[in-house]
């Protein structure tokens, strides 16, 4: 299984969704894909990539509070490990 490496700052669901699209599908394909802007859409993306990717590592994590907690739950439910 592969790892998605996110090196750009993550301050929102959309930041993470866009970064995952680029890492998992490449810049050209990512430009044609919708960006996950809420947790439900992020869950869909994670389920889509989970057969190939088992982990997402975020170097510059800027989320706190309920959003961060809810995002961790989304990753857990999708079977993808989030490292921040």
C-alpha positions in Angstrom: 0.0 0.0 0.0 1.1 3.5 -0.8 1.2 6.7 1.2 -0.1 10.1 0.2 2.3 12.9 1.2 0.8 16.3 1.7 3.4 19.1 2.0 1.2 22.1 1.4 -0.6 23.8 4.4 -3.9 22.2 5.4 -6.3 24.7 6.9 -9.6 23.3 5.6 -11.3 20.2 4.2 -10.9 21.7 0.7 -7.1 22.1 1.3 -6.8 18.5 2.2 -9.1 17.3 -0.6 -7.2 19.2 -3.3 -3.9 17.9 -2.0 -5.1 14.3 -1.9 -6.4 14.7 -5.5 -3.0 15.9 -6.7 -1.0 13.3 -4.9 -3.3 10.3 -5.8 -4.2 11.2 -9.4 -1.5 13.6 -10.5 -1.8 17.3 -11.3 -3.4 16.9 -14.7 -6.2 14.5 -13.6 -6.6 16.4 -10.3 -7.5 19.6 -12.2 -10.5 17.7 -13.7 -11.7 16.2 -10.5 -14.0 17.9 -8.0 -12.4 18.9 -4.7 -13.8 17.5 -1.5 -15.1 20.6 0.4 -17.0 18.9 3.2 -16.5 15.7 5.3 -19.0 13.6 3.3 -17.1 14.4 0.1 -13.8 13.7 1.8 -15.1 10.3 2.9 -16.0 9.5 -0.7 -12.5 10.4 -1.8 -10.9 8.3 0.9 -13.0 5.3 0.1 -12.1 5.7 -3.6 -8.3 5.8 -2.9 -8.2 3.3 0.0 -7.6 0.2 -2.2 -4.3 1.8 -3.2 -3.4 4.2 -0.4 -3.4 3.2 3.3 -1.9 6.4 4.8 -2.1 10.2 4.4 0.8 12.2 5.9 0.2 15.9 6.4 3.4 18.0 7.1 1.6 21.3 7.9 -1.6 20.5 9.7 -3.5 23.6 10.8 -6.9 22.2 11.9 -8.0 22.1 15.5 -11.1 21.4 17.5 -14.3 19.7 16.3 -13.3 19.8 12.6 -10.0 18.0 13.3 -11.7 15.4 15.5 -14.4 14.8 12.9 -11.8 14.5 10.1 -10.0 11.9 12.2 -13.3 9.9 12.4 -13.7 10.1 8.6 -10.3 8.7 8.1 -10.8 5.9 10.6 -14.2 5.0 9.0 -12.5 4.8 5.6 -9.7 2.7 6.8 -7.0 5.2 5.9 -4.5 6.3 8.5 -4.0 10.1 9.0 -0.6 11.2 10.3 -0.1 14.8 11.2 
